[in-house]
């Protein structure tokens, strides 16, 4: 699995990067070896509370969530992608 992480309008902390890696290590069982994972983290509307947006794309599947924290949004994206990846794996 190849991963590409983009941080837009902010500088990603080491703690956030470690959290993403930890979640991906568990999530990788759903992925094929040659799958490419693109993760885009951005801050939208800085004046609002729920302003952390995460977009995750793997193969032909895509998930986008906006939450209060990047961790929450990233976890929600992985949950949304999980069922689609399980269906793809079963084919």
C-alpha positions as CSV (number, residue, x, y, z in Angstrom):
1,X,0.0,0.0,0.0
2,X,1.3,3.4,-0.9
3,X,0.0,6.4,1.0
4,X,0.1,10.1,0.2
5,X,-0.9,12.6,2.9
6,X,-1.5,16.2,2.1
7,X,-2.0,18.9,4.7
8,X,-3.7,22.0,3.4
9,X,-3.8,25.4,5.3
10,X,-2.1,24.0,8.4
11,X,1.1,22.2,9.5
12,X,0.5,18.5,10.5
13,X,1.8,17.6,13.9
14,X,3.8,14.4,14.6
15,X,1.0,13.3,16.9
16,X,-1.6,13.5,14.1
17,X,0.8,11.6,11.7
18,X,1.3,8.9,14.3
19,X,-2.5,8.6,14.8
20,X,-3.0,8.2,11.0
21,X,-0.3,5.6,10.8
22,X,-1.7,3.6,13.7
23,X,-5.2,3.6,12.2
24,X,-3.8,2.6,8.8
25,X,-1.9,-0.3,10.3
26,X,-5.3,-1.8,11.4
27,X,-7.1,-0.7,8.2
28,X,-4.4,-2.2,5.9
29,X,-6.0,-5.7,6.1
30,X,-8.7,-4.3,3.8
31,X,-6.2,-3.1,1.2
32,X,-4.4,-4.8,-1.6
33,X,-0.6,-4.5,-1.9
34,X,-0.8,-2.2,-4.9
35,X,-3.6,0.1,-3.6
36,X,-2.7,3.7,-3.4
37,X,-4.3,5.7,-0.5
38,X,-4.6,9.5,-0.8
39,X,-5.4,11.4,2.4
40,X,-6.2,15.1,2.2
41,X,-6.5,17.1,5.5
42,X,-7.7,20.7,5.5
43,X,-9.1,23.4,7.6
44,X,-12.3,24.9,6.2
45,X,-14.0,28.0,7.6
46,X,-11.6,28.6,10.5
47,X,-14.2,30.6,12.4
48,X,-16.5,27.6,12.9
49,X,-16.3,24.7,15.3
50,X,-16.6,21.8,12.9
51,X,-13.9,22.9,10.5
52,X,-11.6,19.9,10.1
53,X,-12.1,18.2,6.8
54,X,-10.6,14.8,5.7
55,X,-10.9,13.3,2.3
56,X,-9.7,9.7,1.7
57,X,-9.5,8.0,-1.6
58,X,-8.5,4.4,-2.2
59,X,-9.0,2.6,-5.6
60,X,-12.4,3.8,-6.9
61,X,-13.7,4.5,-3.4
62,X,-13.9,8.0,-1.8
63,X,-15.0,9.3,1.6
64,X,-15.2,12.9,2.9
65,X,-16.0,13.9,6.4
66,X,-16.0,17.3,8.3
67,X,-15.7,17.1,12.1
68,X,-14.4,18.9,15.1
69,X,-11.0,17.1,15.0
70,X,-8.9,15.5,12.3
71,X,-8.8,12.3,14.3
72,X,-12.6,12.1,14.4
73,X,-13.0,12.9,10.7
74,X,-10.3,10.4,9.7
75,X,-11.9,7.6,11.7
76,X,-15.3,8.3,10.2
77,X,-13.8,8.2,6.7
78,X,-12.2,4.8,7.3
79,X,-15.5,3.4,8.7
80,X,-17.3,4.7,5.6
81,X,-14.7,3.0,3.3
82,X,-14.5,-0.3,5.2
83,X,-17.7,-1.8,3.9
84,X,-16.9,-0.9,0.3
85,X,-13.4,-2.4,0.5
86,X,-14.8,-5.6,2.1
87,X,-17.3,-5.9,-0.9
88,X,-14.5,-5.4,-3.3
89,X,-12.3,-8.0,-1.6
90,X,-15.2,-10.5,-1.7
91,X,-15.5,-10.2,-5.5
